[in-house]
């Protein structure tokens, strides 16, 4: 008869989950009044991802609502920081430190008011480009070497229009179909990213327009 302790060790080993190797973060502001605003494009992308992949992102941890999913074969922590946009990096740093995730494996999804609704851009790294959420992430991680998916939310109607008023306003109803259509590409981009196929992700999806 096999040693019972050896059997327990085999069971424990079999049931041990693989480690979390990637973090996906949607940027936005918590609260119902912000749900469909331009600045919450990242939150909306995560909501789409949860429905597409069939998981929940509703557990409060690391100053964020979090969930776990297997994306491209990689066990991934998915986050919606609850710190408000300008302090998003605090939540991301807590999670990255806990799981020991390098910036290169942290994928951030945000709005971008420099191009039209229905357009998507993917970057491996870069500056904040005037986006306060990305600025916070760069400051807290002390690095800009994290990939990001930027979702177009439309440009200001004229240069002197206040950018805060613009991004905190609701996306017009007539533009919502184009915005939600481009979200269909997000799971595929993330899958390529977690597989390490960054160049293919950029080639296949960068600059796509719906």
C-alpha positions as CSV (number, residue, x, y, z in Angstrom):
1,X,0.0,0.0,0.0
2,X,1.3,3.4,-1.0
3,X,2.3,5.8,1.8
4,X,-0.7,8.0,2.5
5,X,1.6,11.1,2.8
6,X,3.0,10.5,-0.7
7,X,-0.6,10.4,-2.0
8,X,-1.5,13.7,-0.4
9,X,1.7,15.3,-1.9
10,X,0.6,14.1,-5.4
11,X,-2.9,15.5,-4.9
12,X,-1.5,18.9,-3.7
13,X,0.9,19.0,-6.6
14,X,-1.8,18.3,-9.1
15,X,-4.1,20.9,-7.8
16,X,-1.6,23.7,-7.4
17,X,-2.6,26.5,-9.8
18,X,0.0,27.9,-12.2
19,X,1.3,31.3,-11.1
20,X,-0.1,34.6,-12.3
21,X,2.3,35.8,-15.0
22,X,0.4,38.8,-16.5
23,X,-1.8,41.7,-15.3
24,X,-4.4,43.4,-17.5
25,X,-5.7,46.7,-16.3
26,X,-8.6,48.8,-17.5
27,X,-8.4,52.4,-16.5
28,X,-11.4,54.4,-15.4
29,X,-13.3,56.0,-12.5
30,X,-15.5,54.1,-10.1
31,X,-19.1,55.1,-9.6
32,X,-22.2,54.8,-11.7
33,X,-22.1,58.4,-13.0
34,X,-18.8,57.6,-14.8
35,X,-19.8,54.3,-16.3
36,X,-20.3,55.4,-20.0
37,X,-18.0,58.4,-20.0
38,X,-15.1,58.6,-22.4
39,X,-12.6,58.3,-19.6
40,X,-14.0,54.9,-18.6
41,X,-13.1,53.2,-21.9
42,X,-10.7,50.9,-20.1
43,X,-13.3,49.8,-17.6
44,X,-15.7,49.1,-20.4
45,X,-13.1,47.0,-22.2
46,X,-12.6,44.9,-19.0
47,X,-16.4,44.5,-18.7
48,X,-16.5,43.2,-22.3
49,X,-13.6,40.9,-21.5
50,X,-15.4,39.3,-18.6
51,X,-18.5,38.6,-20.7
52,X,-16.4,37.2,-23.6
53,X,-14.3,34.9,-21.4
54,X,-16.9,34.2,-18.8
55,X,-15.3,35.3,-15.5
56,X,-16.0,38.0,-12.9
57,X,-14.0,41.0,-11.9
58,X,-15.7,41.9,-8.7
59,X,-13.4,41.0,-5.8
60,X,-11.9,44.0,-3.9
61,X,-8.1,43.7,-3.6
62,X,-5.1,45.9,-4.3
63,X,-7.4,49.0,-4.2
64,X,-9.1,47.5,-7.3
65,X,-11.8,45.2,-8.4
66,X,-10.0,42.1,-9.6
67,X,-10.7,38.8,-11.2
68,X,-8.6,36.0,-12.8
69,X,-8.8,34.6,-16.3
70,X,-6.7,32.4,-18.6
71,X,-5.7,34.5,-21.6
72,X,-3.6,33.0,-24.3
73,X,-2.8,30.2,-22.0
74,X,-1.5,32.5,-19.3
75,X,-3.0,32.9,-15.8
76,X,-3.8,36.6,-15.7
77,X,-5.0,39.0,-13.1
78,X,-7.6,41.5,-14.5
79,X,-8.0,44.8,-12.7
80,X,-10.3,47.8,-12.5
81,X,-8.5,50.3,-10.1
82,X,-10.9,52.0,-7.6
83,X,-8.5,54.8,-6.8
84,X,-9.9,57.2,-9.4
85,X,-8.0,57.7,-12.6
86,X,-5.2,60.0,-11.4
87,X,-4.0,57.4,-8.8
88,X,-4.4,54.3,-10.9
89,X,-0.8,53.4,-10.6
90,X,-1.1,52.8,-6.9
91,X,-3.4,49.8,-7.4
92,X,-1.3,48.4,-10.2
93,X,2.0,48.7,-8.2
94,X,0.5,46.8,-5.3
95,X,-0.6,43.9,-7.5
96,X,2.7,44.0,-9.5
97,X,4.8,43.9,-6.3
98,X,2.7,41.1,-4.8
99,X,2.9,38.8,-7.8
100,X,6.4,40.0,-8.9
101,X,5.2,41.0,-12.4
102,X,7.5,43.0,-14.6
103,X,6.2,46.1,-16.4
104,X,6.5,44.3,-19.7
105,X,3.8,41.9,-18.6
106,X,1.4,44.6,-17.4
107,X,-1.1,45.5,-20.2
108,X,-3.0,48.8,-19.6
109,X,-6.2,49.7,-21.5
110,X,-7.1,53.3,-21.6
111,X,-9.1,56.0,-23.5
112,X,-7.4,58.3,-26.0
113,X,-8.9,61.6,-27.0
114,X,-6.4,62.2,-29.8
115,X,-8.1,60.0,-32.3
116,X,-11.7,59.1,-33.4
117,X,-14.1,56.7,-31.8
118,X,-13.8,53.3,-33.3
119,X,-10.0,53.4,-33.7
120,X,-7.5,51.4,-31.6
121,X,-3.8,51.8,-31.2
122,X,-1.4,49.4,-29.5
123,X,1.9,50.4,-28.1
124,X,4.7,48.4,-26.4
125,X,5.8,51.4,-24.3
126,X,6.0,55.1,-24.4
127,X,5.1,58.4,-22.6
128,X,1.8,59.2,-20.9
129,X,0.8,61.5,-23.8
130,X,-1.1,63.8,-21.5
131,X,-3.2,61.0,-20.0
132,X,-3.2,61.3,-16.2
133,X,-4.0,57.6,-15.6
134,X,-1.0,56.5,-17.7
135,X,1.1,59.2,-16.0
136,X,0.3,57.7,-12.6
137,X,1.2,54.2,-13.8
138,X,4.5,55.4,-15.1
139,X,5.3,57.2,-11.9
140,X,4.3,54.3,-9.6
141,X,6.1,51.6,-11.7
142,X,9.0,53.9,-12.3
143,X,8.9,52.6,-15.9
144,X,7.1,53.4,-19.2
145,X,8.0,49.9,-20.5
146,X,4.5,48.5,-20.2
147,X,2.3,47.8,-23.3
148,X,-0.9,49.7,-23.6
149,X,-4.1,49.5,-25.7
150,X,-5.5,52.9,-26.5
151,X,-9.2,53.2,-27.4
152,X,-10.3,56.2,-29.4
153,X,-13.0,58.3,-27.8
154,X,-13.0,61.3,-30.2
155,X,-11.2,64.5,-30.3
156,X,-12.2,67.8,-28.6
157,X,-14.5,69.9,-30.8
158,X,-12.1,72.8,-30.6
159,X,-8.6,73.4,-29.1
160,X,-9.7,75.5,-26.1
161,X,-12.4,73.0,-25.0
162,X,-11.5,71.8,-21.5
163,X,-10.1,68.2,-21.8
164,X,-11.4,67.2,-18.4
165,X,-14.9,68.2,-19.4
166,X,-14.5,66.3,-22.6
167,X,-13.3,62.9,-21.2
168,X,-15.7,63.0,-18.3
169,X,-18.7,63.5,-20.6
170,X,-20.7,60.5,-21.8
171,X,-19.9,59.1,-25.2
172,X,-22.8,60.1,-27.6
173,X,-25.3,57.4,-28.2
174,X,-24.7,57.4,-31.9
175,X,-21.0,56.7,-31.4
176,X,-21.5,53.8,-29.0
177,X,-21.9,51.1,-31.6
178,X,-18.5,52.0,-33.2
179,X,-16.8,52.1,-29.8
180,X,-18.2,48.7,-28.6
181,X,-17.4,47.2,-32.0
182,X,-13.7,47.9,-31.6
183,X,-13.7,46.2,-28.2
184,X,-14.1,42.9,-30.1
185,X,-10.4,43.0,-30.9
186,X,-9.2,43.4,-27.3
187,X,-9.3,39.7,-26.3
188,X,-7.3,38.7,-29.4
189,X,-4.7,41.4,-28.8
190,X,-4.4,40.3,-25.2
191,X,-4.0,36.6,-26.2
192,X,-1.2,37.5,-28.5
193,X,0.5,39.6,-25.9
194,X,0.4,36.9,-23.2
195,X,1.9,34.5,-25.7
196,X,4.8,36.9,-26.3
197,X,3.7,37.7,-29.9
198,X,3.9,41.4,-29.5
199,X,5.0,42.2,-33.1
200,X,2.1,40.2,-34.5
201,X,-0.3,42.1,-32.3
202,X,1.0,45.4,-33.5
203,X,1.0,44.2,-37.1
204,X,-2.5,42.8,-37.0
205,X,-4.3,45.3,-34.9
206,X,-2.5,48.6,-34.7
207,X,-4.5,51.5,-36.1
208,X,-7.6,49.4,-36.8
209,X,-10.8,51.3,-37.3
210,X,-14.4,50.2,-37.1
